[in-house]
Amino acid sequence: MKLYIVLLLSATINLSFGQTTTTYFEKIRNNEAALTAFFSQMPKGGDLHHHFSGSVYAEPMLEDAINEDFYLNTTTMEVLKEKPSSGNWELLSEIAKRGELYAYKQKIMEKWSAKDYNGVSYPSDKLFFESFGKFSPTLPGHFGEGLLELKNRAISENLSYIETQLSTIPSNISTTELVPFNSQLRKAAGNKDEKAVEAFLETLYKTFQKSNAKKDVQDFNTNFVAKMHNDLKIDDANFTMRYQNFVLRFMEPVDLFKNLVIAFMSADSSNLMAGVNIVSPEDGETSMKDYWLHMVMFKYCHSIFPKVKYTLHAGELTLGLVQPEDLTTHINDAVYIAGANRIGHGVDMAYEKSAYSLLKYMAKQDIPIEINLVSNEFILKVKENRHPITLYKEFNVPIVISTDDAGILRTNMTEQYVLLAKRYPDVSYANIKQYVYNSINYSFIKEVKVKQQLLKDLDQRFAKFEANFPIK
């Protein structure tokens, strides 16, 4: 009897904590400052849709360029280590001598990120995607600094895991003799002849098997990722990080497939390499033309490497950005053809062919959606009730909340939850807590013990957080 009373009392206390936290949350959900304080302290689990280079803020990258005295293109705000033969290029040290460095720093950050963006002077999607090329020359030699910045910021806002898209894998494997396959693959794709495409991919794969692909993978996994990860002690009692490989949509089919095979090989042979992705603007000419072909490539690679997980940027489109008919198939193809384990963005879901059936299938197959509220608003101008998050919620598709590119967008994980709470009154505290747990449960972490420990840690963090309520 005493044991029953103790258990009942314990359950009542836990329920009370949840109710009082919920009560306070509902009280403040229209107060942005109060929500910011609330979510800053709330455990947030993992950030699963995360680009390394786009998540480092512009300030430290710019300081690296200044310290190494890069050349600045005073027209485009690009930086380079070596001066090109043409263009308006000046050493940053020379600009500093004239007392103009501060003014240029402001201009640079406005080109490298959303800082001070006014919403009208330049297309937001172009500014976003062009920024990568402008600051990317500062990254070599500074990946470690970037990882530590991301780790420290994550810990400060009670985020315990990041799954970041780190890099493409360098490879010198020549594809010159394989160029004719580009037109053959596109012709077969144009006819939606999946068997013909797979036959070409089989031939290409056998060719790549005879190359130095394994050496490229070993060098990347061991000498770059593992060494940096271990030397910096990225994983500790407060934080864990894993990495995704990715390929670029705008490449010609043979080169993209080569990189995709190497990416799958990498993820198949290292616990640190959690999975594979595909990036670059989804509305780009090559991205649109080859989209179905890319999905078949993922399906093929999965048949060779069945244990490798992959999440796909799909449906990062909206009406006006592309033709209406181009909004109907991308999530469908990523789910039904490529067999994606997660979907990133999924903004055009309402326009997808047989959207209700697709949503039901995603729910049944436990395929989560990675929601990026700030990113979708800035790049696509999709927000509030135009955003399909409530559609995913209604159909019980698992939801995870993520940042996408916090550095370029000048945001953090806390802001994502503030917008979520403020804009969507049907999303309860219980829902939000579930989304946090989803971010660990649907992560691509391979080591069972690591995932279990993160979940146990999350239990403890929430117990401590919820013990703060009611506020006295």
C-alpha positions as CSV (number, residue, x, y, z in Angstrom):
1,M,0.0,0.0,0.0
2,K,2.8,2.4,0.9
3,L,4.5,1.6,-2.4
4,Y,1.3,2.4,-4.3
5,I,1.0,5.7,-2.5
6,V,4.6,6.6,-3.3
7,L,4.1,5.7,-6.9
8,L,0.9,7.7,-7.1
9,L,2.5,10.7,-5.4
10,S,5.4,10.5,-7.9
11,A,3.1,10.4,-10.9
12,T,1.1,13.3,-9.5
13,I,4.2,15.4,-9.0
14,N,5.4,14.6,-12.6
15,L,2.0,15.4,-14.0
16,S,1.9,18.6,-11.9
17,F,5.3,19.7,-13.4
18,G,4.0,19.1,-16.9
19,Q,0.7,20.9,-16.3
20,T,2.4,23.9,-14.7
21,T,4.9,24.2,-17.5
22,T,2.1,23.9,-20.0
23,T,0.0,26.5,-18.1
24,Y,2.9,29.0,-18.1
25,F,3.7,28.3,-21.8
26,E,0.1,29.0,-22.8
27,K,0.2,32.2,-20.7
28,I,3.3,33.6,-22.6
29,R,2.8,32.2,-26.1
30,N,2.0,35.7,-27.5
31,N,4.9,37.4,-25.7
32,E,8.0,37.0,-27.8
33,A,10.4,38.1,-25.1
34,A,8.9,35.7,-22.6
35,L,9.0,32.9,-25.2
36,T,12.6,33.6,-25.9
37,A,13.5,33.3,-22.3
38,F,11.5,30.1,-22.0
39,F,13.0,28.4,-25.1
40,S,16.5,29.6,-24.4
41,Q,16.4,27.5,-21.2
42,M,14.3,24.6,-22.6
43,P,16.3,21.5,-23.7
44,K,16.2,21.3,-27.5
45,G,17.7,18.0,-28.4
46,G,19.2,18.0,-31.8
47,D,19.5,20.1,-35.0
48,L,19.2,17.6,-37.8
49,H,18.9,20.0,-40.8
50,H,22.2,21.9,-40.5
51,H,24.8,23.1,-43.0
52,F,28.3,23.6,-41.5
53,S,29.4,26.5,-43.7
54,G,26.1,28.3,-43.5
55,S,25.9,27.9,-39.8
56,V,29.1,29.6,-38.9
57,Y,28.5,33.4,-38.4
58,A,30.1,35.8,-40.9
59,E,32.1,37.7,-38.2
60,P,34.7,34.9,-37.4
61,M,35.1,34.1,-41.1
62,L,35.8,37.7,-41.9
63,E,38.3,38.0,-39.1
64,D,40.1,35.0,-40.5
65,A,40.3,36.8,-43.9
66,I,41.6,39.9,-42.3
67,N,44.2,38.1,-40.2
68,E,45.5,36.3,-43.3
69,D,45.3,39.5,-45.4
70,F,43.0,38.2,-48.2
71,Y,42.2,40.2,-51.2
72,L,38.7,41.7,-51.3
73,N,36.6,42.4,-54.4
74,T,35.3,45.8,-53.5
75,T,32.4,45.3,-55.9
76,T,31.1,41.9,-55.0
77,M,32.5,41.5,-51.5
78,E,34.1,38.2,-52.4
79,V,37.5,37.4,-50.8
80,L,40.4,35.4,-52.2
81,K,43.9,34.4,-50.9
82,E,45.5,35.1,-54.3
83,K,44.7,38.2,-56.4
84,P,42.9,37.4,-59.7
85,S,44.1,39.0,-62.9
86,S,40.9,41.1,-63.4
87,G,38.4,42.8,-61.1
88,N,38.5,45.4,-58.4
89,W,40.6,43.5,-55.9
90,E,42.4,45.1,-52.9
91,L,44.3,43.7,-49.9
92,L,42.3,44.0,-46.7
93,S,45.4,45.5,-45.1
94,E,45.5,48.3,-47.7
95,I,41.8,49.1,-47.0
96,A,42.5,49.1,-43.3
97,K,45.4,51.6,-43.8
98,R,42.9,54.0,-45.5
99,G,40.6,53.7,-42.5
100,E,37.8,52.1,-44.6
101,L,37.9,48.6,-43.2
102,Y,35.0,49.1,-40.8
103,A,32.7,50.3,-43.5
104,Y,33.7,47.4,-45.8
105,K,33.1,44.9,-43.0
106,Q,29.5,46.0,-42.8
107,K,29.1,45.7,-46.5
108,I,30.8,42.3,-46.5
109,M,28.5,40.9,-43.8
110,E,25.4,42.2,-45.7
111,K,26.6,40.1,-48.7
112,W,27.7,37.0,-46.6
113,S,24.5,36.9,-44.6
114,A,21.0,38.3,-44.0
115,K,22.4,41.0,-41.7
116,D,20.5,44.3,-42.2
117,Y,18.6,42.8,-45.2
118,N,15.7,45.1,-46.0
119,G,13.6,42.7,-48.0
120,V,13.5,44.7,-51.3
121,S,17.0,45.6,-52.5
122,Y,17.9,42.1,-53.8
123,P,16.1,38.8,-54.2
124,S,16.5,37.0,-50.8
125,D,16.9,33.5,-52.4
126,K,19.8,34.8,-54.6
127,L,21.5,36.5,-51.6
128,F,21.2,33.4,-49.6
129,F,22.7,30.9,-52.1
130,E,25.3,33.4,-53.5
131,S,26.7,34.0,-50.0
132,F,28.3,30.5,-49.8
133,G,30.6,31.3,-52.7
134,K,31.6,34.7,-51.3
135,F,32.8,33.4,-47.9
136,S,33.9,29.8,-48.8
137,P,37.6,30.8,-49.5
138,T,37.9,31.5,-45.8
139,L,37.0,28.0,-44.7
140,P,40.1,25.9,-45.6
141,G,42.3,25.6,-42.5
142,H,39.4,26.8,-40.2
143,F,37.0,23.9,-40.1
144,G,38.0,23.1,-36.5
145,E,37.4,26.7,-35.4
146,G,34.0,26.5,-37.0
147,L,33.1,23.2,-35.3
148,L,34.0,24.6,-31.9
149,E,31.9,27.7,-32.6
150,L,28.9,25.6,-33.4
151,K,29.5,23.3,-30.4
152,N,29.8,26.2,-27.9
153,R,26.8,28.0,-29.3
154,A,24.8,24.8,-29.1
155,I,25.7,24.1,-25.5
156,S,24.9,27.7,-24.5
157,E,21.3,27.3,-25.8
158,N,20.8,23.8,-24.4
159,L,21.2,21.9,-27.7
160,S,22.8,18.5,-27.2
161,Y,23.3,17.2,-30.7
162,I,24.1,18.5,-34.2
163,E,24.0,16.5,-37.4
164,T,25.8,18.8,-39.8
165,Q,26.3,18.6,-43.6
166,L,30.1,19.1,-43.5
167,S,31.6,18.8,-46.9
168,T,31.8,17.1,-50.3
169,I,34.6,14.5,-50.4
170,P,37.6,15.5,-52.5
171,S,38.3,13.1,-55.4
172,N,40.6,13.2,-58.4
173,I,38.9,10.3,-60.2
174,S,38.7,11.3,-63.8
175,T,35.3,11.0,-65.6
176,T,36.5,12.4,-68.9
177,E,36.0,9.1,-70.8
178,L,32.6,8.7,-69.2
179,V,31.1,12.0,-70.5
180,P,28.9,10.2,-73.2
181,F,26.9,8.6,-70.3
182,N,25.6,12.1,-69.4
183,S,23.4,12.3,-72.5
184,Q,22.5,8.6,-72.3
185,L,21.4,8.9,-68.7
186,R,19.3,12.0,-69.4
187,K,17.7,10.4,-72.4
188,A,16.6,7.4,-70.3
189,A,15.5,9.7,-67.5
190,G,13.4,11.7,-70.0
191,N,11.6,8.5,-70.9
192,K,11.2,7.6,-67.2
193,D,13.0,4.4,-68.1
194,E,14.3,3.4,-64.7
195,K,15.7,0.0,-65.8
196,A,17.8,1.7,-68.5
197,V,19.0,4.3,-66.0
198,E,20.0,1.6,-63.5
199,A,21.9,-0.3,-66.2
200,F,24.0,2.7,-67.0
201,L,24.6,3.3,-63.3
202,E,25.7,-0.3,-62.8
203,T,28.3,0.2,-65.5
204,L,29.5,3.4,-64.0
205,Y,29.6,1.9,-60.5
206,K,31.8,-1.0,-61.7
207,T,34.1,1.6,-63.2
208,F,34.4,3.6,-60.0
209,Q,35.0,0.4,-58.1
210,K,38.3,0.0,-60.0
211,S,39.4,3.5,-59.2
212,N,40.9,5.1,-56.1
213,A,37.5,5.7,-54.5
214,K,38.3,3.7,-51.4
215,K,41.5,5.7,-50.8
216,D,39.6,9.0,-51.2
217,V,37.0,7.7,-48.6
218,Q,39.7,6.6,-46.2
219,D,41.5,9.9,-46.4
220,F,38.4,11.9,-45.8
221,N,36.9,9.7,-43.0
222,T,40.2,9.2,-41.1
223,N,42.6,12.0,-41.9
224,F,40.1,14.8,-42.0
225,V,36.8,14.1,-40.1
226,A,37.9,11.6,-37.4
227,K,41.2,13.4,-36.7
228,M,39.5,16.8,-36.4
229,H,36.6,15.4,-34.4
230,N,38.8,13.5,-31.9
231,D,41.6,16.2,-31.6
232,L,39.0,18.8,-30.8
233,K,37.1,16.5,-28.4
234,I,33.8,17.4,-30.1
235,D,31.9,14.7,-28.2
236,D,31.7,15.1,-24.5
237,A,29.2,14.7,-21.6
238,N,27.2,17.8,-22.8
239,F,27.3,17.5,-26.6
240,T,27.5,15.1,-29.6
241,M,28.1,15.7,-33.3
242,R,27.8,13.6,-36.4
243,Y,28.3,14.4,-40.0
244,Q,26.5,14.1,-43.4
245,N,28.2,13.9,-46.8
246,F,26.5,15.7,-49.6
247,V,26.5,16.0,-53.4
248,L,25.7,19.1,-55.5
249,R,22.6,19.1,-57.7
250,F,24.1,21.3,-60.4
251,M,26.8,18.8,-61.5
252,E,26.6,16.8,-64.6
253,P,25.1,13.3,-64.0
254,V,28.3,11.2,-64.2
255,D,30.2,13.5,-61.8
256,L,27.3,13.7,-59.4
257,F,26.9,10.0,-59.4
258,K,30.7,9.5,-58.8
259,N,30.4,11.8,-55.8
260,L,27.3,10.1,-54.6
261,V,28.9,6.7,-54.7
262,I,31.9,8.0,-52.7
263,A,29.5,9.7,-50.2
264,F,27.7,6.4,-49.7
265,M,31.0,4.5,-49.3
266,S,32.0,7.1,-46.7
267,A,28.8,6.8,-44.7
268,D,28.9,3.0,-44.9
269,S,32.4,2.8,-43.3
270,S,32.4,5.3,-40.4
271,N,30.2,5.8,-37.4
272,L,31.0,9.5,-37.5
273,M,29.6,9.8,-41.0
274,A,25.9,9.5,-40.3
275,G,24.4,9.8,-43.7
276,V,24.1,11.4,-47.1
277,N,22.2,14.4,-48.6
278,I,21.9,16.5,-51.8
279,V,22.2,20.3,-51.8
280,S,22.1,23.5,-54.0
281,P,19.1,25.4,-55.1
282,E,16.3,23.0,-55.9
283,D,14.9,25.4,-58.6
284,G,18.2,25.6,-60.5
285,E,18.1,24.6,-64.2
286,T,20.1,21.4,-63.8
287,S,18.4,20.6,-60.4
288,M,15.0,20.7,-62.1
289,K,16.0,18.9,-65.3
290,D,17.8,16.0,-63.5
291,Y,15.7,15.8,-60.3
292,W,14.0,12.4,-61.1
293,L,17.4,11.1,-62.3
294,H,19.0,12.1,-59.0
295,M,16.2,10.2,-57.1
296,V,16.9,7.0,-59.1
297,M,20.6,7.4,-58.3
298,F,19.9,7.5,-54.6
299,K,17.7,4.4,-55.0
300,Y,20.5,2.6,-56.8
301,C,23.1,3.5,-54.2
302,H,20.8,2.3,-51.4
303,S,20.6,-1.0,-53.1
304,I,24.4,-1.3,-52.9
305,F,24.7,0.2,-49.4
306,P,21.4,-0.7,-47.7
307,K,22.5,0.4,-44.2
308,V,23.3,4.0,-45.2
309,K,20.6,6.6,-44.2
310,Y,19.9,9.7,-46.2
311,T,17.7,12.8,-45.9
312,L,16.8,14.8,-49.0
313,H,16.1,18.5,-49.6
314,A,12.8,18.1,-51.3
315,G,10.0,20.6,-52.0
316,E,12.0,23.7,-51.1
317,L,9.9,25.4,-53.7
318,T,6.8,27.6,-53.8
319,L,4.4,29.1,-56.2
320,G,6.0,31.7,-58.4
321,L,9.5,30.4,-57.9
322,V,8.9,27.7,-60.5
323,Q,6.0,26.8,-62.8
324,P,2.9,25.3,-61.0
325,E,3.4,21.8,-62.5
326,D,7.0,21.8,-61.0
327,L,5.5,21.8,-57.5
328,T,3.8,18.5,-57.8
329,T,6.4,15.7,-57.8
330,H,9.6,16.5,-55.8
331,I,8.5,15.2,-52.4
332,N,6.7,12.3,-54.0
333,D,9.8,11.3,-55.9
334,A,12.1,11.7,-52.8
335,V,9.8,9.4,-50.8
336,Y,8.5,6.9,-53.3
337,I,11.5,6.6,-55.7
338,A,14.6,7.6,-53.6
339,G,13.2,6.1,-50.4
340,A,14.5,9.0,-48.2
341,N,14.7,8.4,-44.5
342,R,13.8,12.0,-43.8
343,I,12.6,15.0,-45.9
344,G,14.2,18.4,-45.6
345,H,11.9,21.5,-45.9
346,G,8.9,19.9,-47.8
347,V,7.4,23.4,-48.2
348,D,5.5,22.6,-51.4
349,M,3.5,19.7,-49.8
350,A,0.2,21.4,-50.4
351,Y,0.9,21.4,-54.1
352,E,2.2,17.8,-54.4
353,K,0.2,15.3,-56.4
354,S,-2.0,13.2,-54.1
355,A,-0.8,15.2,-51.1
356,Y,-3.1,13.4,-48.6
357,S,-1.9,10.0,-49.7
358,L,1.7,11.1,-49.5
359,L,1.2,12.5,-46.0
360,K,-0.5,9.3,-44.8
361,Y,2.4,7.3,-46.3
362,M,5.0,9.4,-44.6
363,A,3.2,9.0,-41.3
364,K,2.8,5.2,-41.7
365,Q,6.4,4.7,-42.8
366,D,7.7,7.0,-40.0
367,I,9.4,9.5,-42.4
368,P,9.9,12.7,-40.5
369,I,9.9,16.2,-41.9
370,E,12.7,18.7,-41.1
371,I,11.0,22.1,-40.5
372,N,13.1,25.2,-41.0
373,L,10.8,28.2,-40.3
374,V,13.3,31.1,-40.5
375,S,14.9,29.7,-43.6
376,N,11.6,29.1,-45.4
377,E,10.5,32.7,-44.6
378,F,13.7,34.3,-45.8
379,I,14.4,32.3,-48.9
380,L,10.8,31.4,-50.1
381,K,8.7,34.0,-48.3
382,V,6.6,31.2,-46.9
383,K,5.4,31.7,-43.3
384,E,2.5,31.5,-40.9
385,N,-0.6,29.7,-42.4
386,R,1.1,29.4,-45.9
387,H,3.6,27.1,-44.3
388,P,2.5,23.4,-44.3
389,I,3.7,22.6,-40.8
390,T,0.1,22.2,-39.5
391,L,-0.6,20.0,-42.5
392,Y,2.2,17.6,-41.5
393,K,1.0,17.8,-37.9
394,E,-2.6,17.0,-38.8
395,F,-1.6,13.9,-40.7
396,N,0.8,12.8,-37.8
397,V,4.0,13.0,-39.9
398,P,6.9,13.1,-37.4
399,I,8.2,16.7,-37.1
400,V,11.7,17.9,-36.2
401,I,12.6,21.5,-35.8
402,S,15.9,22.7,-37.2
403,T,17.9,25.8,-38.3
404,D,19.2,25.1,-41.8
405,D,21.9,27.8,-42.0
406,A,21.9,29.8,-38.8
407,G,24.9,31.9,-39.6
408,I,23.7,33.2,-43.0
409,L,20.2,33.7,-41.6
410,R,21.4,35.3,-38.4
411,T,19.2,33.0,-36.3
412,N,19.5,30.1,-33.8
413,M,17.5,27.2,-32.6
414,T,15.7,29.2,-29.9
415,E,14.2,31.5,-32.5
416,Q,12.7,28.5,-34.4
417,Y,10.7,27.5,-31.4
418,V,9.7,31.1,-30.6
419,L,8.2,31.4,-34.1
420,L,6.6,27.9,-33.8
421,A,4.8,28.8,-30.5
422,K,3.8,32.3,-31.6
423,R,2.5,31.4,-35.0
424,Y,0.8,28.1,-34.5
425,P,-1.6,28.1,-31.5
426,D,-2.6,24.4,-32.2
427,V,1.0,23.3,-31.4
428,S,1.0,22.6,-27.7
429,Y,3.9,22.3,-25.2
430,A,3.4,18.5,-25.4
431,N,3.8,18.7,-29.2
432,I,7.0,20.8,-28.9
433,K,8.5,18.4,-26.3
434,Q,7.7,15.5,-28.7
435,Y,9.5,17.4,-31.5
436,V,12.6,17.7,-29.3
437,Y,12.6,14.0,-28.6
438,N,12.0,13.3,-32.3
439,S,15.3,15.1,-33.1
440,I,17.2,12.4,-31.2
441,N,15.0,9.4,-32.1
442,Y,15.1,10.2,-35.8
443,S,18.8,11.2,-35.9
444,F,21.1,9.0,-38.0
445,I,23.3,8.2,-35.0
446,K,24.5,4.7,-35.6
447,E,25.8,3.8,-32.1
448,V,22.8,2.6,-30.0
449,K,24.4,3.5,-26.7
450,V,25.1,7.1,-27.9
451,K,21.5,7.6,-28.9
452,Q,20.2,6.0,-25.6
453,Q,22.5,8.3,-23.6
454,L,21.3,11.4,-25.4
455,L,17.7,10.4,-24.7
456,K,18.5,9.7,-21.0
457,D,20.2,13.1,-20.8
458,L,17.1,14.7,-22.4
459,D,14.9,13.2,-19.7
460,Q,17.1,14.7,-17.0
461,R,17.3,18.1,-18.7
462,F,13.5,18.3,-19.1
463,A,13.0,17.2,-15.5
464,K,15.3,20.0,-14.3
465,F,13.7,22.5,-16.7
466,E,10.1,21.7,-15.8
467,A,11.0,21.9,-12.1
468,N,11.3,25.7,-12.6
469,F,7.5,26.0,-12.9
470,P,5.4,27.5,-11.6
471,I,7.6,30.6,-11.5
472,K,7.4,32.3,-8.1
